[in-house]
Amino acid sequence: MEKVTPSEPQAVKTRYSDAELAEFKAIIEEKLAKAKAEYNTLRQVVMHNGTNDIEDTTPSFRTVEDDGAFQLSKEEASQMAQRQYKFIQNLEGALARIENKTYGICRVTGKLIPKERLRLVPHATLTVEAKEMLAKQGKN
């Protein structure tokens, strides 16, 4: 009976290069600036205490989207602000991982997260496979 031993590891890339990290840093910083601006706008809506003049009878957040306007209640703005705050924290965490050169490494498998995924979700800490595996286990 022959004993099977794992083959020697081939040259597996264990982290992204400094140039690649710089590319991701630029993407994240751009997203972070936009996220912070949106968060500040949402906070103003939530924090608006009203001065009881005619304009303040219906506090709402207005923005133009596809040439149409919609109103956003303070409650909706609060929920959006909370999500935006979490997104900002995630992006800042990604910047910290870039600084310590652990960015793009799956926290479950230790494998590199594909560049395509990181460009779409720059704060990702899991490969798609690891995320699906955790979802099946009911964890995240």
Chimera marker file (.cmm) of the C-alpha trace (Angstrom):
<marker_set name="trace">
<marker id="1" x="0.000" y="0.000" z="0.000" r="1" g="1" b="0" radius="0.5"/>
<marker id="2" x="1.486" y="3.303" z="-1.120" r="1" g="1" b="0" radius="0.5"/>
<marker id="3" x="1.442" y="6.291" z="1.212" r="1" g="1" b="0" radius="0.5"/>
<marker id="4" x="0.147" y="9.424" z="-0.466" r="1" g="1" b="0" radius="0.5"/>
<marker id="5" x="1.891" y="12.606" z="0.569" r="1" g="1" b="0" radius="0.5"/>
<marker id="6" x="0.903" y="16.068" z="-0.470" r="1" g="1" b="0" radius="0.5"/>
<marker id="7" x="2.998" y="17.429" z="-3.296" r="1" g="1" b="0" radius="0.5"/>
<marker id="8" x="5.445" y="20.189" z="-2.598" r="1" g="1" b="0" radius="0.5"/>
<marker id="9" x="3.767" y="23.575" z="-2.720" r="1" g="1" b="0" radius="0.5"/>
<marker id="10" x="4.411" y="25.350" z="-5.963" r="1" g="1" b="0" radius="0.5"/>
<marker id="11" x="5.204" y="29.041" z="-6.115" r="1" g="1" b="0" radius="0.5"/>
<marker id="12" x="1.880" y="30.266" z="-4.845" r="1" g="1" b="0" radius="0.5"/>
<marker id="13" x="1.400" y="33.977" z="-4.609" r="1" g="1" b="0" radius="0.5"/>
<marker id="14" x="0.721" y="34.739" z="-0.961" r="1" g="1" b="0" radius="0.5"/>
<marker id="15" x="0.053" y="38.468" z="-1.189" r="1" g="1" b="0" radius="0.5"/>
<marker id="16" x="-0.424" y="41.245" z="-3.694" r="1" g="1" b="0" radius="0.5"/>
<marker id="17" x="2.595" y="43.286" z="-4.773" r="1" g="1" b="0" radius="0.5"/>
<marker id="18" x="3.111" y="46.829" z="-3.531" r="1" g="1" b="0" radius="0.5"/>
<marker id="19" x="2.086" y="48.129" z="-6.976" r="1" g="1" b="0" radius="0.5"/>
<marker id="20" x="-1.133" y="46.105" z="-6.852" r="1" g="1" b="0" radius="0.5"/>
<marker id="21" x="-1.815" y="47.300" z="-3.293" r="1" g="1" b="0" radius="0.5"/>
<marker id="22" x="-1.325" y="50.889" z="-4.465" r="1" g="1" b="0" radius="0.5"/>
<marker id="23" x="-3.941" y="50.322" z="-7.186" r="1" g="1" b="0" radius="0.5"/>
<marker id="24" x="-6.423" y="48.979" z="-4.643" r="1" g="1" b="0" radius="0.5"/>
<marker id="25" x="-5.602" y="51.828" z="-2.244" r="1" g="1" b="0" radius="0.5"/>
<marker id="26" x="-6.536" y="54.375" z="-4.911" r="1" g="1" b="0" radius="0.5"/>
<marker id="27" x="-9.841" y="52.584" z="-5.579" r="1" g="1" b="0" radius="0.5"/>
<marker id="28" x="-10.637" y="52.424" z="-1.867" r="1" g="1" b="0" radius="0.5"/>
<marker id="29" x="-9.700" y="56.049" z="-1.176" r="1" g="1" b="0" radius="0.5"/>
<marker id="30" x="-11.992" y="57.193" z="-4.002" r="1" g="1" b="0" radius="0.5"/>
<marker id="31" x="-14.887" y="55.084" z="-2.681" r="1" g="1" b="0" radius="0.5"/>
<marker id="32" x="-14.170" y="56.263" z="0.859" r="1" g="1" b="0" radius="0.5"/>
<marker id="33" x="-14.343" y="59.934" z="-0.114" r="1" g="1" b="0" radius="0.5"/>
<marker id="34" x="-17.703" y="59.394" z="-1.833" r="1" g="1" b="0" radius="0.5"/>
<marker id="35" x="-19.021" y="57.312" z="1.075" r="1" g="1" b="0" radius="0.5"/>
<marker id="36" x="-18.034" y="59.952" z="3.636" r="1" g="1" b="0" radius="0.5"/>
<marker id="37" x="-19.704" y="62.713" z="1.609" r="1" g="1" b="0" radius="0.5"/>
<marker id="38" x="-22.911" y="60.677" z="1.362" r="1" g="1" b="0" radius="0.5"/>
<marker id="39" x="-22.741" y="59.797" z="5.054" r="1" g="1" b="0" radius="0.5"/>
<marker id="40" x="-22.383" y="63.456" z="6.016" r="1" g="1" b="0" radius="0.5"/>
<marker id="41" x="-25.386" y="64.367" z="3.854" r="1" g="1" b="0" radius="0.5"/>
<marker id="42" x="-27.467" y="61.612" z="5.442" r="1" g="1" b="0" radius="0.5"/>
<marker id="43" x="-26.376" y="62.675" z="8.930" r="1" g="1" b="0" radius="0.5"/>
<marker id="44" x="-27.529" y="66.219" z="8.207" r="1" g="1" b="0" radius="0.5"/>
<marker id="45" x="-30.964" y="64.869" z="7.301" r="1" g="1" b="0" radius="0.5"/>
<marker id="46" x="-31.135" y="62.780" z="10.464" r="1" g="1" b="0" radius="0.5"/>
<marker id="47" x="-29.767" y="65.508" z="12.736" r="1" g="1" b="0" radius="0.5"/>
<marker id="48" x="-31.949" y="68.253" z="11.242" r="1" g="1" b="0" radius="0.5"/>
<marker id="49" x="-34.013" y="69.426" z="14.157" r="1" g="1" b="0" radius="0.5"/>
<marker id="50" x="-36.234" y="71.818" z="12.235" r="1" g="1" b="0" radius="0.5"/>
<marker id="51" x="-36.835" y="75.479" z="12.939" r="1" g="1" b="0" radius="0.5"/>
<marker id="52" x="-40.605" y="75.281" z="12.544" r="1" g="1" b="0" radius="0.5"/>
<marker id="53" x="-40.677" y="77.456" z="9.457" r="1" g="1" b="0" radius="0.5"/>
<marker id="54" x="-42.704" y="76.533" z="6.385" r="1" g="1" b="0" radius="0.5"/>
<marker id="55" x="-39.854" y="74.663" z="4.709" r="1" g="1" b="0" radius="0.5"/>
<marker id="56" x="-39.492" y="72.337" z="7.700" r="1" g="1" b="0" radius="0.5"/>
<marker id="57" x="-43.053" y="71.036" z="7.816" r="1" g="1" b="0" radius="0.5"/>
<marker id="58" x="-41.962" y="67.906" z="5.936" r="1" g="1" b="0" radius="0.5"/>
<marker id="59" x="-38.308" y="67.199" z="6.633" r="1" g="1" b="0" radius="0.5"/>
<marker id="60" x="-36.966" y="65.210" z="3.735" r="1" g="1" b="0" radius="0.5"/>
<marker id="61" x="-33.813" y="64.508" z="1.830" r="1" g="1" b="0" radius="0.5"/>
<marker id="62" x="-34.112" y="65.260" z="-1.853" r="1" g="1" b="0" radius="0.5"/>
<marker id="63" x="-31.851" y="64.071" z="-4.587" r="1" g="1" b="0" radius="0.5"/>
<marker id="64" x="-32.223" y="63.747" z="-8.324" r="1" g="1" b="0" radius="0.5"/>
<marker id="65" x="-31.967" y="60.259" z="-9.711" r="1" g="1" b="0" radius="0.5"/>
<marker id="66" x="-32.737" y="59.471" z="-13.342" r="1" g="1" b="0" radius="0.5"/>
<marker id="67" x="-34.273" y="62.938" z="-13.746" r="1" g="1" b="0" radius="0.5"/>
<marker id="68" x="-36.762" y="62.221" z="-10.973" r="1" g="1" b="0" radius="0.5"/>
<marker id="69" x="-36.801" y="63.303" z="-7.361" r="1" g="1" b="0" radius="0.5"/>
<marker id="70" x="-37.677" y="61.198" z="-4.369" r="1" g="1" b="0" radius="0.5"/>
<marker id="71" x="-38.156" y="61.950" z="-0.715" r="1" g="1" b="0" radius="0.5"/>
<marker id="72" x="-36.359" y="60.195" z="2.047" r="1" g="1" b="0" radius="0.5"/>
<marker id="73" x="-37.743" y="60.205" z="5.564" r="1" g="1" b="0" radius="0.5"/>
<marker id="74" x="-35.502" y="60.744" z="8.568" r="1" g="1" b="0" radius="0.5"/>
<marker id="75" x="-35.977" y="57.085" z="9.513" r="1" g="1" b="0" radius="0.5"/>
<marker id="76" x="-34.887" y="55.883" z="6.072" r="1" g="1" b="0" radius="0.5"/>
<marker id="77" x="-31.982" y="58.335" z="6.133" r="1" g="1" b="0" radius="0.5"/>
<marker id="78" x="-30.957" y="57.020" z="9.549" r="1" g="1" b="0" radius="0.5"/>
<marker id="79" x="-30.918" y="53.430" z="8.278" r="1" g="1" b="0" radius="0.5"/>
<marker id="80" x="-28.961" y="54.449" z="5.199" r="1" g="1" b="0" radius="0.5"/>
<marker id="81" x="-26.519" y="56.431" z="7.351" r="1" g="1" b="0" radius="0.5"/>
<marker id="82" x="-25.930" y="53.383" z="9.555" r="1" g="1" b="0" radius="0.5"/>
<marker id="83" x="-25.212" y="51.212" z="6.502" r="1" g="1" b="0" radius="0.5"/>
<marker id="84" x="-22.962" y="53.912" z="5.070" r="1" g="1" b="0" radius="0.5"/>
<marker id="85" x="-21.075" y="54.186" z="8.372" r="1" g="1" b="0" radius="0.5"/>
<marker id="86" x="-20.465" y="50.414" z="8.367" r="1" g="1" b="0" radius="0.5"/>
<marker id="87" x="-19.296" y="50.643" z="4.734" r="1" g="1" b="0" radius="0.5"/>
<marker id="88" x="-16.870" y="53.422" z="5.712" r="1" g="1" b="0" radius="0.5"/>
<marker id="89" x="-15.530" y="51.296" z="8.579" r="1" g="1" b="0" radius="0.5"/>
<marker id="90" x="-15.065" y="48.366" z="6.196" r="1" g="1" b="0" radius="0.5"/>
<marker id="91" x="-13.195" y="50.556" z="3.696" r="1" g="1" b="0" radius="0.5"/>
<marker id="92" x="-10.990" y="51.965" z="6.466" r="1" g="1" b="0" radius="0.5"/>
<marker id="93" x="-10.280" y="48.392" z="7.587" r="1" g="1" b="0" radius="0.5"/>
<marker id="94" x="-9.259" y="47.567" z="4.026" r="1" g="1" b="0" radius="0.5"/>
<marker id="95" x="-6.842" y="50.512" z="4.029" r="1" g="1" b="0" radius="0.5"/>
<marker id="96" x="-5.335" y="49.203" z="7.280" r="1" g="1" b="0" radius="0.5"/>
<marker id="97" x="-4.894" y="45.769" z="5.675" r="1" g="1" b="0" radius="0.5"/>
<marker id="98" x="-3.147" y="47.439" z="2.727" r="1" g="1" b="0" radius="0.5"/>
<marker id="99" x="-0.761" y="49.183" z="5.119" r="1" g="1" b="0" radius="0.5"/>
<marker id="100" x="0.127" y="45.911" z="6.869" r="1" g="1" b="0" radius="0.5"/>
<marker id="101" x="0.207" y="44.073" z="3.522" r="1" g="1" b="0" radius="0.5"/>
<marker id="102" x="-2.515" y="41.554" z="4.387" r="1" g="1" b="0" radius="0.5"/>
<marker id="103" x="-5.058" y="43.063" z="1.986" r="1" g="1" b="0" radius="0.5"/>
<marker id="104" x="-6.726" y="40.650" z="-0.395" r="1" g="1" b="0" radius="0.5"/>
<marker id="105" x="-6.042" y="37.532" z="1.657" r="1" g="1" b="0" radius="0.5"/>
<marker id="106" x="-9.137" y="35.490" z="2.522" r="1" g="1" b="0" radius="0.5"/>
<marker id="107" x="-9.592" y="35.351" z="6.289" r="1" g="1" b="0" radius="0.5"/>
<marker id="108" x="-10.917" y="31.774" z="6.069" r="1" g="1" b="0" radius="0.5"/>
<marker id="109" x="-8.814" y="30.050" z="3.423" r="1" g="1" b="0" radius="0.5"/>
<marker id="110" x="-5.681" y="32.207" z="3.418" r="1" g="1" b="0" radius="0.5"/>
<marker id="111" x="-5.846" y="32.311" z="-0.385" r="1" g="1" b="0" radius="0.5"/>
<marker id="112" x="-5.702" y="35.485" z="-2.432" r="1" g="1" b="0" radius="0.5"/>
<marker id="113" x="-9.081" y="36.994" z="-3.204" r="1" g="1" b="0" radius="0.5"/>
<marker id="114" x="-9.286" y="37.468" z="-7.000" r="1" g="1" b="0" radius="0.5"/>
<marker id="115" x="-8.569" y="40.993" z="-8.242" r="1" g="1" b="0" radius="0.5"/>
<marker id="116" x="-11.917" y="41.094" z="-10.059" r="1" g="1" b="0" radius="0.5"/>
<marker id="117" x="-13.742" y="40.574" z="-6.758" r="1" g="1" b="0" radius="0.5"/>
<marker id="118" x="-11.643" y="43.187" z="-4.963" r="1" g="1" b="0" radius="0.5"/>
<marker id="119" x="-12.301" y="45.748" z="-7.695" r="1" g="1" b="0" radius="0.5"/>
<marker id="120" x="-16.053" y="45.205" z="-7.233" r="1" g="1" b="0" radius="0.5"/>
<marker id="121" x="-16.005" y="44.784" z="-3.439" r="1" g="1" b="0" radius="0.5"/>
<marker id="122" x="-12.741" y="46.398" z="-2.308" r="1" g="1" b="0" radius="0.5"/>
<marker id="123" x="-13.418" y="45.719" z="1.365" r="1" g="1" b="0" radius="0.5"/>
<marker id="124" x="-13.961" y="41.970" z="0.822" r="1" g="1" b="0" radius="0.5"/>
<marker id="125" x="-12.242" y="39.698" z="3.341" r="1" g="1" b="0" radius="0.5"/>
<marker id="126" x="-13.480" y="36.406" z="1.895" r="1" g="1" b="0" radius="0.5"/>
<marker id="127" x="-13.261" y="34.619" z="-1.419" r="1" g="1" b="0" radius="0.5"/>
<marker id="128" x="-16.648" y="33.848" z="-2.963" r="1" g="1" b="0" radius="0.5"/>
<marker id="129" x="-16.125" y="30.175" z="-2.127" r="1" g="1" b="0" radius="0.5"/>
<marker id="130" x="-15.395" y="30.921" z="1.547" r="1" g="1" b="0" radius="0.5"/>
<marker id="131" x="-18.398" y="33.231" z="1.737" r="1" g="1" b="0" radius="0.5"/>
<marker id="132" x="-20.660" y="30.535" z="0.276" r="1" g="1" b="0" radius="0.5"/>
<marker id="133" x="-19.183" y="27.938" z="2.621" r="1" g="1" b="0" radius="0.5"/>
<marker id="134" x="-19.869" y="30.140" z="5.646" r="1" g="1" b="0" radius="0.5"/>
<marker id="135" x="-23.380" y="30.894" z="4.411" r="1" g="1" b="0" radius="0.5"/>
<marker id="136" x="-24.108" y="27.152" z="4.235" r="1" g="1" b="0" radius="0.5"/>
<marker id="137" x="-22.874" y="26.802" z="7.802" r="1" g="1" b="0" radius="0.5"/>
<marker id="138" x="-25.047" y="29.733" z="8.871" r="1" g="1" b="0" radius="0.5"/>
<marker id="139" x="-22.056" y="31.895" z="9.800" r="1" g="1" b="0" radius="0.5"/>
<marker id="140" x="-20.643" y="35.087" z="8.366" r="1" g="1" b="0" radius="0.5"/>
<link id1="1" id2="2" r="1" g="1" b="0" radius="0.2"/>
<link id1="2" id2="3" r="1" g="1" b="0" radius="0.2"/>
<link id1="3" id2="4" r="1" g="1" b="0" radius="0.2"/>
<link id1="4" id2="5" r="1" g="1" b="0" radius="0.2"/>
<link id1="5" id2="6" r="1" g="1" b="0" radius="0.2"/>
<link id1="6" id2="7" r="1" g="1" b="0" radius="0.2"/>
<link id1="7" id2="8" r="1" g="1" b="0" radius="0.2"/>
<link id1="8" id2="9" r="1" g="1" b="0" radius="0.2"/>
<link id1="9" id2="10" r="1" g="1" b="0" radius="0.2"/>
<link id1="10" id2="11" r="1" g="1" b="0" radius="0.2"/>
<link id1="11" id2="12" r="1" g="1" b="0" radius="0.2"/>
<link id1="12" id2="13" r="1" g="1" b="0" radius="0.2"/>
<link id1="13" id2="14" r="1" g="1" b="0" radius="0.2"/>
<link id1="14" id2="15" r="1" g="1" b="0" radius="0.2"/>
<link id1="15" id2="16" r="1" g="1" b="0" radius="0.2"/>
<link id1="16" id2="17" r="1" g="1" b="0" radius="0.2"/>
<link id1="17" id2="18" r="1" g="1" b="0" radius="0.2"/>
<link id1="18" id2="19" r="1" g="1" b="0" radius="0.2"/>
<link id1="19" id2="20" r="1" g="1" b="0" radius="0.2"/>
<link id1="20" id2="21" r="1" g="1" b="0" radius="0.2"/>
<link id1="21" id2="22" r="1" g="1" b="0" radius="0.2"/>
<link id1="22" id2="23" r="1" g="1" b="0" radius="0.2"/>
<link id1="23" id2="24" r="1" g="1" b="0" radius="0.2"/>
<link id1="24" id2="25" r="1" g="1" b="0" radius="0.2"/>
<link id1="25" id2="26" r="1" g="1" b="0" radius="0.2"/>
<link id1="26" id2="27" r="1" g="1" b="0" radius="0.2"/>
<link id1="27" id2="28" r="1" g="1" b="0" radius="0.2"/>
<link id1="28" id2="29" r="1" g="1" b="0" radius="0.2"/>
<link id1="29" id2="30" r="1" g="1" b="0" radius="0.2"/>
<link id1="30" id2="31" r="1" g="1" b="0" radius="0.2"/>
<link id1="31" id2="32" r="1" g="1" b="0" radius="0.2"/>
<link id1="32" id2="33" r="1" g="1" b="0" radius="0.2"/>
<link id1="33" id2="34" r="1" g="1" b="0" radius="0.2"/>
<link id1="34" id2="35" r="1" g="1" b="0" radius="0.2"/>
<link id1="35" id2="36" r="1" g="1" b="0" radius="0.2"/>
<link id1="36" id2="37" r="1" g="1" b="0" radius="0.2"/>
<link id1="37" id2="38" r="1" g="1" b="0" radius="0.2"/>
<link id1="38" id2="39" r="1" g="1" b="0" radius="0.2"/>
<link id1="39" id2="40" r="1" g="1" b="0" radius="0.2"/>
<link id1="40" id2="41" r="1" g="1" b="0" radius="0.2"/>
<link id1="41" id2="42" r="1" g="1" b="0" radius="0.2"/>
<link id1="42" id2="43" r="1" g="1" b="0" radius="0.2"/>
<link id1="43" id2="44" r="1" g="1" b="0" radius="0.2"/>
<link id1="44" id2="45" r="1" g="1" b="0" radius="0.2"/>
<link id1="45" id2="46" r="1" g="1" b="0" radius="0.2"/>
<link id1="46" id2="47" r="1" g="1" b="0" radius="0.2"/>
<link id1="47" id2="48" r="1" g="1" b="0" radius="0.2"/>
<link id1="48" id2="49" r="1" g="1" b="0" radius="0.2"/>
<link id1="49" id2="50" r="1" g="1" b="0" radius="0.2"/>
<link id1="50" id2="51" r="1" g="1" b="0" radius="0.2"/>
<link id1="51" id2="52" r="1" g="1" b="0" radius="0.2"/>
<link id1="52" id2="53" r="1" g="1" b="0" radius="0.2"/>
<link id1="53" id2="54" r="1" g="1" b="0" radius="0.2"/>
<link id1="54" id2="55" r="1" g="1" b="0" radius="0.2"/>
<link id1="55" id2="56" r="1" g="1" b="0" radius="0.2"/>
<link id1="56" id2="57" r="1" g="1" b="0" radius="0.2"/>
<link id1="57" id2="58" r="1" g="1" b="0" radius="0.2"/>
<link id1="58" id2="59" r="1" g="1" b="0" radius="0.2"/>
<link id1="59" id2="60" r="1" g="1" b="0" radius="0.2"/>
<link id1="60" id2="61" r="1" g="1" b="0" radius="0.2"/>
<link id1="61" id2="62" r="1" g="1" b="0" radius="0.2"/>
<link id1="62" id2="63" r="1" g="1" b="0" radius="0.2"/>
<link id1="63" id2="64" r="1" g="1" b="0" radius="0.2"/>
<link id1="64" id2="65" r="1" g="1" b="0" radius="0.2"/>
<link id1="65" id2="66" r="1" g="1" b="0" radius="0.2"/>
<link id1="66" id2="67" r="1" g="1" b="0" radius="0.2"/>
<link id1="67" id2="68" r="1" g="1" b="0" radius="0.2"/>
<link id1="68" id2="69" r="1" g="1" b="0" radius="0.2"/>
<link id1="69" id2="70" r="1" g="1" b="0" radius="0.2"/>
<link id1="70" id2="71" r="1" g="1" b="0" radius="0.2"/>
<link id1="71" id2="72" r="1" g="1" b="0" radius="0.2"/>
<link id1="72" id2="73" r="1" g="1" b="0" radius="0.2"/>
<link id1="73" id2="74" r="1" g="1" b="0" radius="0.2"/>
<link id1="74" id2="75" r="1" g="1" b="0" radius="0.2"/>
<link id1="75" id2="76" r="1" g="1" b="0" radius="0.2"/>
<link id1="76" id2="77" r="1" g="1" b="0" radius="0.2"/>
<link id1="77" id2="78" r="1" g="1" b="0" radius="0.2"/>
<link id1="78" id2="79" r="1" g="1" b="0" radius="0.2"/>
<link id1="79" id2="80" r="1" g="1" b="0" radius="0.2"/>
<link id1="80" id2="81" r="1" g="1" b="0" radius="0.2"/>
<link id1="81" id2="82" r="1" g="1" b="0" radius="0.2"/>
<link id1="82" id2="83" r="1" g="1" b="0" radius="0.2"/>
<link id1="83" id2="84" r="1" g="1" b="0" radius="0.2"/>
<link id1="84" id2="85" r="1" g="1" b="0" radius="0.2"/>
<link id1="85" id2="86" r="1" g="1" b="0" radius="0.2"/>
<link id1="86" id2="87" r="1" g="1" b="0" radius="0.2"/>
<link id1="87" id2="88" r="1" g="1" b="0" radius="0.2"/>
<link id1="88" id2="89" r="1" g="1" b="0" radius="0.2"/>
<link id1="89" id2="90" r="1" g="1" b="0" radius="0.2"/>
<link id1="90" id2="91" r="1" g="1" b="0" radius="0.2"/>
<link id1="91" id2="92" r="1" g="1" b="0" radius="0.2"/>
<link id1="92" id2="93" r="1" g="1" b="0" radius="0.2"/>
<link id1="93" id2="94" r="1" g="1" b="0" radius="0.2"/>
<link id1="94" id2="95" r="1" g="1" b="0" radius="0.2"/>
<link id1="95" id2="96" r="1" g="1" b="0" radius="0.2"/>
<link id1="96" id2="97" r="1" g="1" b="0" radius="0.2"/>
<link id1="97" id2="98" r="1" g="1" b="0" radius="0.2"/>
<link id1="98" id2="99" r="1" g="1" b="0" radius="0.2"/>
<link id1="99" id2="100" r="1" g="1" b="0" radius="0.2"/>
<link id1="100" id2="101" r="1" g="1" b="0" radius="0.2"/>
<link id1="101" id2="102" r="1" g="1" b="0" radius="0.2"/>
<link id1="102" id2="103" r="1" g="1" b="0" radius="0.2"/>
<link id1="103" id2="104" r="1" g="1" b="0" radius="0.2"/>
<link id1="104" id2="105" r="1" g="1" b="0" radius="0.2"/>
<link id1="105" id2="106" r="1" g="1" b="0" radius="0.2"/>
<link id1="106" id2="107" r="1" g="1" b="0" radius="0.2"/>
<link id1="107" id2="108" r="1" g="1" b="0" radius="0.2"/>
<link id1="108" id2="109" r="1" g="1" b="0" radius="0.2"/>
<link id1="109" id2="110" r="1" g="1" b="0" radius="0.2"/>
<link id1="110" id2="111" r="1" g="1" b="0" radius="0.2"/>
<link id1="111" id2="112" r="1" g="1" b="0" radius="0.2"/>
<link id1="112" id2="113" r="1" g="1" b="0" radius="0.2"/>
<link id1="113" id2="114" r="1" g="1" b="0" radius="0.2"/>
<link id1="114" id2="115" r="1" g="1" b="0" radius="0.2"/>
<link id1="115" id2="116" r="1" g="1" b="0" radius="0.2"/>
<link id1="116" id2="117" r="1" g="1" b="0" radius="0.2"/>
<link id1="117" id2="118" r="1" g="1" b="0" radius="0.2"/>
<link id1="118" id2="119" r="1" g="1" b="0" radius="0.2"/>
<link id1="119" id2="120" r="1" g="1" b="0" radius="0.2"/>
<link id1="120" id2="121" r="1" g="1" b="0" radius="0.2"/>
<link id1="121" id2="122" r="1" g="1" b="0" radius="0.2"/>
<link id1="122" id2="123" r="1" g="1" b="0" radius="0.2"/>
<link id1="123" id2="124" r="1" g="1" b="0" radius="0.2"/>
<link id1="124" id2="125" r="1" g="1" b="0" radius="0.2"/>
<link id1="125" id2="126" r="1" g="1" b="0" radius="0.2"/>
<link id1="126" id2="127" r="1" g="1" b="0" radius="0.2"/>
<link id1="127" id2="128" r="1" g="1" b="0" radius="0.2"/>
<link id1="128" id2="129" r="1" g="1" b="0" radius="0.2"/>
<link id1="129" id2="130" r="1" g="1" b="0" radius="0.2"/>
<link id1="130" id2="131" r="1" g="1" b="0" radius="0.2"/>
<link id1="131" id2="132" r="1" g="1" b="0" radius="0.2"/>
<link id1="132" id2="133" r="1" g="1" b="0" radius="0.2"/>
<link id1="133" id2="134" r="1" g="1" b="0" radius="0.2"/>
<link id1="134" id2="135" r="1" g="1" b="0" radius="0.2"/>
<link id1="135" id2="136" r="1" g="1" b="0" radius="0.2"/>
<link id1="136" id2="137" r="1" g="1" b="0" radius="0.2"/>
<link id1="137" id2="138" r="1" g="1" b="0" radius="0.2"/>
<link id1="138" id2="139" r="1" g="1" b="0" radius="0.2"/>
<link id1="139" id2="140" r="1" g="1" b="0" radius="0.2"/>
</marker_set>
